[in-house]
Amino acid sequence: RVQGLGRYASTAVPCPTAMVAAAAEHAECAVCGFVSRPRGADPQASMARHVADRARAGCAAHGVAWVRPQAKRRRAAGPAQLRWRASRPIPRHRNVARLALDAAVLARVRAEFEAMAPRKKDDREGLDLSARSDLFAAGRRFAVVQPAWGKSDIRWVSARDKSTLAYFSGLFSELRIAELAAPFLGADPAGSWVMLAGYFVARQHVRKAHFHTDFSGTAAKAFTLMTPLHDMGALPDSCNLLCKTPGGLRRYRYVVGEAVIFGDDFVHATEPGDAGQPVAFLSFTFGSKKMTSEEWQCAEYYIAQQCPIYRDPAGKIKYEDAVAR
């Protein structure tokens, strides 16, 4: 069942930007790295004052981490009671929703992903985020693409040839993505939505948030789907989804068995930090068969940066890299 993200207020979890690394004599702000050496015995209270001061001065990042105390409580509790804000779910957005997926299928896909290896026997098995060569598994060939902006070790692991593209198409059908997303996507029936490209997205650390939109100008006819293959709850707070909204910065924590889909004008980024180990996601871009040529041109600009082979809305295979032929 598709549900808008705005309904999940009860799922808020602690936000990493709301945490403070505290010691007996000082506290370090997790937002900006400022180190406070308080006069009193409570470094947490000193850091709370720092966050509140920066938020009042107009800093958006500190504003996300600061909870403004109610007027009655402010007089009674004093600055020591200032708190950091728990993360809030992504608000209702016309082009964002969450889908429940088959966890058993995702567990099998994770095993298939972890079986990938370079062709040479003397190379290290499994995913190496420093690798730029193709990966192979069960007769499939995957291209490893790294974005140019270089703010993380992210890799897009996508199809290199037709048979591997068919593998992703099979997963798209097996997970019933079009059927599950159809109620959210409006009047178009499930059969009007097709997979354009499939990927594994792998990363371990993100140095700086890279806010961007995947799609714009497609009239809500192109979407990205992201679902984790690893249990993000067992890892340090990092590599989750941040988004900018008129109400401020929001964070969505990825959950195994759940996917988030987003389309036009959704400004988002990967949460900075180090997960401690490479984590992988299954990702699809999918769209409506009714896209106009102008709308497809907007979608293709983004898709072609991530993979050498993909499909257009009519199902025709497109090649960005001649090697994929």
Order of alpha helices (4+ residues) and beta strands (2+ residues): beta-beta-beta-alpha-alpha-beta-alpha-beta-beta-alpha-beta-beta-beta-alpha-alpha-beta-beta-beta-beta-beta-beta-beta-alpha-beta-beta
